[in-house]
Amino acid sequence: MKIDATTWELAWFANGSDGKLAEAISQNLKVLTASFIKDYRAANPKDAGSADADSTDNASASIPKSRDLPKSASTATGQDFVASKASGVFHRPDCRWALNISDENLVSFKSRGEAANSGKRPCKTCNP
C-alpha cells in the first residue's frame, strides 16, 4: 500500500489499528529514504580520488576545508591575520570563517594594524 499526505486518514480507516498501517508507513519510509539517498548521491558525487568514495557509511565522512591550519600555524606560515578580497573582515588563520576563504581570494597580513589600515574590521568570532 502506498501512502501519501492525502490518503493517510483513509488508510487508517481501511486498515484499522492492528498494525497494518504502521507497517505500511514503515515500508514507505524505507522506500522514500532509499530514494532520497540515491537522488542525493547522484546530485552530489564524491571525488573519485576520495578514500571513502564507495563507502556507504556517512558517519565517518568529513567536509574538507580549503585549508586546515592548526592554532600555531600563524607563526609557522608568517600569516598573523587573513582576510578575503571580497570581504571587509579580517580573521586569525585558525578562525572557522577564515577556513572558508578560497585560496584565490586569500589576503595575508603580518600585523593587526596592517589589516585595519587596509579597511578591514576584526572578525566578531575570533576577535583578532
Backbone as a chain_set.jsonl record, in Angstrom:
{"seq": "MKIDATTWELAWFANGSDGKLAEAISQNLKVLTASFIKDYRAANPKDAGSADADSTDNASASIPKSRDLPKSASTATGQDFVASKASGVFHRPDCRWALNISDENLVSFKSRGEAANSGKRPCKTCNP", "coords": {"N": [[0.842, -1.167, 0.0], [0.628, 2.199, -0.87], [1.218, 5.212, 0.702], [0.313, 8.56, 0.857], [0.315, 12.105, 1.568], [-2.365, 12.826, 1.362], [-3.924, 10.574, 1.688], [-3.588, 9.232, 4.101], [-5.39, 9.261, 6.249], [-7.585, 7.853, 5.202], [-6.36, 5.413, 4.803], [-5.928, 4.651, 7.413], [-8.533, 4.206, 8.346], [-9.25, 2.155, 6.584], [-7.441, 0.102, 7.147], [-7.421, -0.184, 9.862], [-6.431, -0.35, 13.345], [-4.643, -2.381, 13.766], [-1.947, -2.647, 13.239], [-1.305, -2.827, 10.553], [-1.292, -0.39, 9.202], [0.861, 0.932, 10.428], [2.902, -0.738, 9.598], [2.768, -0.33, 6.824], [3.433, 2.384, 6.688], [6.041, 2.271, 7.688], [7.311, 0.753, 5.665], [6.977, 2.515, 3.482], [8.502, 4.689, 4.385], [11.053, 3.55, 4.357], [11.384, 3.107, 1.597], [11.14, 5.746, 0.599], [13.315, 6.961, 1.928], [15.509, 5.52, 0.895], [15.246, 6.238, -1.787], [15.643, 9.013, -1.617], [18.324, 9.113, -0.696], [19.628, 7.919, -2.868], [19.046, 9.789, -4.94], [20.234, 12.075, -3.816], [22.946, 11.338, -3.693], [23.425, 11.059, -6.424], [23.16, 13.687, -7.261], [25.157, 14.918, -5.801], [28.009, 14.0, -6.245], [30.857, 12.269, -4.917], [34.388, 12.979, -4.757], [36.367, 11.22, -7.126], [38.86, 10.358, -6.338], [38.661, 10.165, -3.659], [39.062, 8.572, -0.516], [36.912, 7.371, 0.715], [35.027, 7.053, -1.291], [33.395, 4.978, -2.248], [32.169, 4.178, 0.0], [29.425, 3.452, 2.121], [28.99, 4.288, 4.598], [28.262, 7.064, 6.206], [28.891, 8.184, 8.593], [31.549, 8.551, 9.172], [32.302, 10.374, 7.334], [33.729, 13.45, 6.277], [33.744, 16.998, 5.908], [35.763, 18.533, 3.615], [38.105, 21.132, 4.213], [39.27, 24.245, 2.819], [41.705, 24.98, 3.762], [43.499, 23.554, 6.377], [44.555, 24.692, 9.149], [46.558, 24.489, 12.012], [46.321, 25.849, 15.399], [48.792, 26.973, 16.007], [49.745, 27.651, 13.569], [49.941, 30.213, 12.571], [52.365, 31.395, 13.308], [54.128, 29.7, 12.067], [53.616, 29.983, 9.334], [53.877, 32.673, 8.907], [51.687, 34.234, 8.647], [49.809, 36.292, 10.364], [47.302, 37.34, 10.346], [44.397, 36.934, 8.323], [42.358, 37.549, 5.412], [39.559, 37.884, 3.188], [39.521, 38.882, -0.21], [37.059, 39.673, -1.04], [35.675, 40.463, 1.176], [35.059, 42.562, 4.049], [36.292, 41.943, 6.417], [38.766, 40.812, 8.751], [40.619, 37.955, 9.956], [41.874, 35.549, 12.412], [44.214, 33.029, 11.39], [43.271, 30.483, 12.109], [40.568, 30.71, 12.463], [37.144, 29.741, 12.171], [35.719, 30.92, 10.119], [37.707, 31.927, 8.517], [38.754, 29.645, 7.437], [37.047, 29.078, 5.399], [37.677, 30.717, 3.309], [38.528, 31.01, -0.046], [41.5, 29.981, -1.798], [42.271, 31.67, -3.898], [41.152, 34.087, -3.176], [42.372, 34.759, -0.824], [43.982, 36.923, 1.415], [46.863, 37.99, 3.118], [48.047, 39.296, 6.226], [50.622, 40.772, 8.176], [50.399, 42.073, 10.543], [48.039, 43.331, 12.99], [47.445, 45.982, 12.747], [48.163, 46.476, 10.071], [46.158, 45.029, 8.775], [43.882, 46.411, 9.668], [44.423, 48.947, 8.622], [44.04, 48.448, 5.97], [41.414, 48.712, 5.612], [39.748, 46.821, 6.647], [37.671, 45.259, 9.101], [37.897, 43.76, 12.419], [37.106, 40.278, 12.913], [34.14, 39.147, 14.503], [33.935, 36.708, 15.645], [36.454, 35.366, 16.057], [37.9, 37.419, 17.169], [40.421, 38.941, 16.446]], "CA": [[0.0, 0.0, 0.0], [1.374, 3.447, -0.928], [0.536, 6.232, 1.486], [0.809, 9.918, 0.68], [-0.251, 13.042, 2.539], [-3.822, 12.972, 1.254], [-4.664, 9.33, 1.903], [-3.249, 8.506, 5.316], [-6.588, 9.055, 7.069], [-8.354, 6.768, 4.594], [-5.628, 4.176, 5.06], [-6.16, 4.292, 8.812], [-9.862, 3.611, 8.435], [-9.299, 0.921, 5.799], [-6.587, -0.934, 7.721], [-7.635, -0.305, 11.289], [-5.299, -0.076, 14.223], [-3.995, -3.648, 14.11], [-0.535, -2.668, 12.86], [-1.091, -2.807, 9.104], [-0.953, 0.971, 8.807], [2.229, 1.189, 10.887], [3.785, -1.496, 8.706], [2.774, 0.357, 5.529], [4.202, 3.618, 6.86], [7.44, 1.875, 7.816], [7.783, 0.372, 4.325], [7.068, 3.73, 2.674], [9.649, 5.469, 4.846], [12.264, 2.898, 3.853], [11.459, 3.368, 0.156], [11.412, 7.169, 0.413], [14.673, 7.233, 2.384], [16.437, 4.965, -0.099], [15.128, 7.066, -2.986], [16.291, 10.289, -1.329], [19.772, 8.904, -0.651], [20.071, 7.685, -4.25], [18.988, 11.067, -5.654], [21.23, 12.974, -3.233], [24.277, 10.914, -4.144], [23.534, 11.355, -7.853], [23.316, 15.135, -7.405], [26.345, 15.353, -5.067], [29.005, 12.924, -6.303], [32.113, 12.465, -4.193], [35.572, 12.945, -5.609], [36.761, 9.859, -7.491], [40.078, 10.032, -5.604], [38.385, 10.125, -2.236], [39.26, 7.248, 0.08], [35.626, 6.774, 1.056], [34.109, 7.307, -2.404], [32.436, 3.889, -2.379], [31.677, 3.826, 1.321], [28.047, 3.843, 2.398], [28.966, 4.742, 5.978], [28.464, 8.502, 6.207], [29.236, 8.645, 9.921], [32.95, 8.951, 9.202], [32.563, 11.338, 6.269], [34.01, 14.787, 6.763], [33.733, 18.031, 4.885], [37.117, 19.057, 3.512], [38.282, 22.573, 4.278], [40.248, 24.692, 1.841], [42.975, 24.949, 4.481], [43.376, 23.105, 7.753], [45.703, 25.236, 9.849], [46.488, 24.371, 13.458], [46.36, 27.137, 16.079], [50.145, 27.519, 15.975], [50.145, 27.815, 12.174], [50.196, 31.603, 12.225], [53.793, 31.686, 13.426], [54.866, 28.875, 11.113], [53.416, 30.467, 7.972], [54.107, 34.102, 8.829], [50.392, 34.895, 8.493], [49.19, 36.529, 11.657], [45.899, 37.622, 10.08], [43.996, 36.671, 6.943], [41.072, 38.106, 5.008], [39.158, 37.619, 1.816], [39.457, 40.082, -1.057], [35.65, 40.015, -1.23], [35.048, 40.755, 2.459], [35.629, 43.662, 4.811], [36.599, 41.4, 7.737], [39.98, 40.003, 8.847], [40.5, 36.853, 10.911], [43.046, 34.732, 12.731], [44.257, 31.946, 10.397], [42.559, 29.288, 12.555], [39.145, 31.026, 12.637], [36.287, 28.886, 11.341], [35.324, 31.671, 8.927], [38.895, 32.057, 7.668], [38.955, 28.368, 6.747], [36.159, 29.047, 4.233], [38.167, 31.624, 2.268], [39.197, 30.286, -1.131], [42.905, 30.36, -1.938], [42.438, 32.795, -4.827], [40.694, 35.316, -2.516], [43.065, 34.899, 0.451], [44.933, 38.02, 1.605], [47.546, 37.819, 4.4], [48.58, 40.483, 6.884], [51.585, 40.412, 9.216], [50.032, 42.709, 11.806], [46.647, 43.747, 13.118], [47.395, 47.339, 12.21], [48.174, 46.38, 8.611], [44.822, 44.583, 8.37], [42.945, 47.505, 9.929], [44.724, 50.033, 7.684], [43.557, 48.081, 4.64], [39.98, 48.977, 5.583], [39.004, 45.655, 7.129], [37.366, 45.251, 10.532], [38.156, 42.445, 13.016], [36.022, 39.294, 12.979], [33.5, 39.1, 15.814], [34.018, 35.343, 16.166], [37.799, 35.047, 16.562], [38.426, 38.62, 17.823], [41.878, 39.053, 16.256]], "C": [[0.893, 1.237, 0.0], [0.561, 4.512, -0.21], [1.15, 7.584, 1.15], [0.045, 10.827, 1.64], [-1.772, 13.108, 2.494], [-4.589, 11.707, 1.604], [-4.369, 8.643, 3.228], [-4.458, 8.275, 6.217], [-7.434, 7.902, 6.525], [-7.673, 5.425, 4.841], [-5.844, 3.715, 6.495], [-7.52, 3.611, 8.954], [-9.933, 2.277, 7.704], [-8.54, -0.209, 6.479], [-6.758, -1.107, 9.218], [-6.361, -0.072, 12.075], [-4.527, -1.337, 14.574], [-2.555, -3.742, 13.613], [-0.278, -2.628, 11.373], [-0.669, -1.419, 8.634], [0.48, 1.303, 9.22], [3.234, 0.47, 10.0], [3.889, -0.82, 7.342], [3.585, 1.647, 5.602], [5.688, 3.302, 6.94], [8.037, 1.519, 6.459], [7.961, 1.6, 3.443], [8.248, 4.592, 3.09], [10.955, 4.872, 4.346], [12.457, 3.196, 2.372], [11.81, 4.827, -0.103], [12.831, 7.533, 0.83], [15.689, 6.732, 1.376], [16.423, 5.797, -1.375], [15.821, 8.411, -2.791], [17.806, 10.149, -1.35], [20.326, 8.698, -2.054], [20.107, 8.995, -5.034], [20.04, 12.044, -5.138], [22.631, 12.621, -3.712], [24.479, 11.179, -5.627], [23.782, 12.845, -8.075], [24.592, 15.656, -6.762], [27.41, 14.264, -5.085], [30.254, 13.291, -5.515], [33.254, 12.46, -5.187], [35.953, 11.504, -5.889], [37.987, 9.423, -6.709], [39.873, 9.922, -4.114], [38.502, 8.706, -1.706], [37.939, 6.576, 0.39], [34.592, 6.995, -0.039], [33.055, 6.224, -2.542], [31.824, 3.482, -1.052], [30.231, 4.275, 1.482], [27.91, 4.334, 3.825], [29.28, 6.229, 6.01], [28.851, 9.036, 7.573], [30.671, 9.132, 9.981], [33.282, 9.97, 8.131], [32.81, 12.71, 6.876], [34.009, 15.756, 5.601], [35.136, 18.61, 4.802], [37.121, 20.579, 3.563], [39.315, 22.98, 3.247], [41.645, 24.716, 2.456], [42.691, 24.438, 5.879], [44.628, 23.54, 8.49], [45.543, 25.025, 11.345], [46.609, 25.749, 14.103], [47.74, 27.775, 16.048], [50.608, 27.799, 14.552], [50.484, 29.253, 11.831], [51.673, 31.945, 12.334], [54.597, 30.893, 12.414], [54.758, 29.423, 9.695], [53.712, 31.95, 7.824], [52.825, 34.887, 8.615], [49.786, 35.075, 9.869], [47.698, 36.784, 11.51], [45.615, 37.365, 8.609], [42.639, 37.312, 6.687], [40.778, 37.651, 3.59], [39.145, 38.936, 1.054], [38.022, 40.589, -1.155], [34.95, 40.438, 0.059], [35.737, 41.928, 3.135], [36.046, 43.243, 6.201], [37.925, 40.656, 7.694], [39.881, 39.061, 10.036], [41.874, 36.358, 11.348], [43.049, 33.583, 11.724], [43.469, 30.703, 10.799], [41.063, 29.53, 12.792], [38.305, 30.156, 11.703], [35.836, 29.605, 10.078], [36.504, 31.843, 7.977], [39.136, 30.776, 6.88], [38.074, 28.244, 5.506], [36.646, 29.921, 3.084], [38.895, 30.811, 1.207], [40.614, 30.831, -1.299], [43.094, 31.559, -2.859], [41.978, 34.12, -4.228], [41.446, 35.618, -1.226], [44.074, 36.043, 0.418], [45.529, 37.849, 2.992], [48.061, 39.154, 4.916], [49.521, 40.032, 7.986], [51.252, 41.046, 10.553], [48.56, 43.107, 11.789], [46.464, 45.139, 12.523], [47.361, 47.353, 10.69], [46.792, 45.974, 8.093], [43.802, 45.707, 8.544], [43.159, 48.656, 8.95], [44.253, 49.721, 6.271], [42.045, 48.283, 4.517], [39.131, 47.828, 6.08], [38.77, 45.784, 8.634], [37.663, 43.867, 11.105], [36.898, 41.571, 13.045], [35.445, 39.276, 14.391], [33.54, 37.706, 16.43], [35.375, 35.076, 16.797], [38.456, 36.223, 17.275], [39.938, 38.774, 17.669], [42.436, 40.354, 16.818]], "O": [[1.827, 1.314, 0.797], [-0.628, 4.693, -0.476], [2.372, 7.733, 1.158], [-0.774, 10.358, 2.43], [-2.401, 13.419, 3.505], [-5.803, 11.766, 1.798], [-4.873, 7.543, 3.455], [-4.559, 7.238, 6.872], [-7.936, 7.077, 7.288], [-8.343, 4.417, 5.063], [-5.933, 2.516, 6.757], [-7.641, 2.571, 9.602], [-10.613, 1.359, 8.164], [-8.955, -1.365, 6.397], [-6.28, -2.091, 9.783], [-5.344, 0.352, 11.527], [-3.822, -1.362, 15.583], [-1.999, -4.84, 13.575], [0.861, -2.415, 10.956], [0.203, -1.285, 7.775], [1.229, 1.892, 8.44], [4.295, 1.012, 9.689], [4.976, -0.744, 6.769], [4.338, 1.964, 4.68], [6.504, 3.989, 6.327], [9.149, 1.94, 6.141], [8.963, 1.725, 2.739], [8.925, 5.167, 2.238], [11.864, 5.604, 3.954], [13.568, 3.502, 1.938], [12.675, 5.122, -0.928], [13.485, 8.331, 0.159], [16.633, 7.446, 1.04], [17.471, 6.033, -1.976], [16.507, 8.895, -3.691], [18.499, 10.97, -1.951], [21.376, 9.243, -2.393], [21.09, 9.28, -5.718], [20.666, 12.759, -5.921], [23.407, 13.499, -4.091], [25.592, 11.494, -6.049], [24.53, 13.223, -8.977], [25.07, 16.729, -7.132], [27.691, 13.663, -4.048], [30.655, 14.453, -5.452], [33.108, 11.995, -6.317], [35.877, 10.655, -5.001], [38.146, 8.233, -6.437], [40.811, 9.617, -3.378], [38.09, 7.751, -2.366], [37.839, 5.35, 0.338], [33.402, 7.114, 0.252], [31.921, 6.521, -2.919], [31.039, 2.535, -0.994], [29.859, 5.358, 1.029], [26.826, 4.756, 4.229], [30.438, 6.619, 5.859], [29.118, 10.23, 7.707], [30.984, 10.032, 10.76], [34.433, 10.394, 8.025], [32.179, 13.087, 7.864], [34.244, 15.375, 4.454], [35.654, 19.121, 5.795], [36.231, 21.228, 3.012], [40.145, 22.168, 2.841], [42.641, 24.501, 1.766], [41.717, 24.863, 6.502], [45.645, 22.847, 8.463], [44.493, 25.35, 11.899], [46.961, 26.717, 13.429], [47.848, 29.001, 16.061], [51.77, 28.154, 14.351], [51.242, 29.497, 10.892], [52.183, 32.718, 11.523], [55.638, 31.356, 11.949], [55.717, 29.335, 8.929], [53.792, 32.44, 6.697], [52.878, 36.101, 8.418], [49.305, 34.116, 10.472], [46.917, 36.49, 12.415], [46.481, 37.555, 7.755], [41.875, 37.582, 7.613], [41.637, 37.108, 2.895], [38.799, 39.979, 1.607], [37.791, 41.785, -1.33], [33.756, 40.739, 0.04], [36.884, 42.245, 2.817], [36.15, 44.087, 7.091], [38.203, 39.946, 6.728], [39.158, 39.325, 10.997], [42.895, 36.694, 10.748], [41.983, 33.195, 11.246], [43.041, 29.942, 9.932], [40.367, 28.637, 13.275], [38.713, 29.871, 10.577], [35.592, 28.957, 9.06], [36.317, 31.9, 6.762], [39.668, 30.822, 5.771], [38.329, 27.395, 4.652], [36.08, 29.87, 1.991], [39.777, 30.014, 1.526], [40.891, 31.988, -0.984], [43.982, 32.379, -2.629], [42.37, 35.179, -4.718], [41.183, 36.64, -0.592], [44.91, 36.126, -0.482], [44.799, 37.59, 3.948], [48.458, 40.026, 4.143], [49.263, 39.034, 8.659], [51.758, 40.614, 11.589], [47.929, 43.206, 10.736], [45.456, 45.428, 11.879], [46.629, 48.137, 10.085], [46.316, 46.512, 7.093], [42.96, 45.928, 7.674], [42.196, 49.273, 8.496], [44.084, 50.63, 5.459], [41.465, 48.055, 3.455], [37.908, 47.861, 5.945], [39.592, 46.359, 9.348], [37.68, 42.889, 10.357], [35.78, 42.068, 13.183], [36.188, 39.379, 15.367], [33.216, 37.537, 17.605], [35.453, 34.615, 17.936], [39.482, 36.038, 17.929], [40.662, 38.741, 18.664], [43.64, 40.596, 16.737]]}, "num_chains": 1, "name": "protein.A"}
